[in-house]
Amino acid sequence: MIVIGSLITLALFVLVGWAVSVEMFRHRWWRKRVEAGDLRVIAGLILEAMRGWQRARPPQELSPSVWSAVQRAELVAVTADSATLSTAVEPEYRSEGGQRVQVASALDVAQAAAARLVDMMLYDVPNLRLRRVRVDVYTTFTDAHGVPVQRPVLSTVAERERAEGLPWEMLTPKEILHRFDTHVRLGEAGQPLPIELPPVEGESPDTIFGVEMPTGER
């Protein structure tokens, strides 16, 4: 029995060692392809991370509207060292005294969502260290014919060099975005107004993979 137990233990040790080695080689291969600027690997790593965010439970410190914006984010384009994402937000309301009261404006939610996405893109995508992340945030407006349309209200470009050492936990989303190149436009009452977005750098996932990707996998 001692011999059999020893053999089983040895077999388990070899199996675990083999699995660990395979995983190490896999991560090493991904990192080498990233260093070589392989856009398919870079986009694939980002999309896989975003799918994980879509399945994850909302963090307690985030409101449902902000986490929903994170989960709805789409990968717009990638380069060898950067990525552009977009998402959409709406004002947040709650019931008070039988009425719906706004507790966060579209800009409040946009700032929180953009700051969170920048943080997650810089630090929560395995095997990838992007130098720059851009996040564009849209919200709903009504056009001249009364038709709802989405327009961008916030765009931020975050450089890793500026993000390193940033006291994320101590700053508000607005303060975080002020550390980066952030563009918003406000009306006389302080409401967010549509902005013009700069051209997007890089290749879209559709171009990189050569197929039209399902919406749920963006």
Secondary structure, DSSP 8 states (H G I E B T S, - for coil): -HHHHHHHHHHHHHHHHHHHHHHHHHHHHHHHHHHTT-HHHHHHHHHHHHHHHHHS---TTS-HHHHHHHHT-EEEEE-SSEEEEEEE---EEEEETTEEEEEE-HHHHHHHHHHHHHHHHHHSSTT---SEEEEEEEEEEE-TTS-EEEEEEEEEEEEHHHHTT--GGGS-HHHHHHTSEEEE-B-TTS-B---------SB-HHHHHTS---GGG-
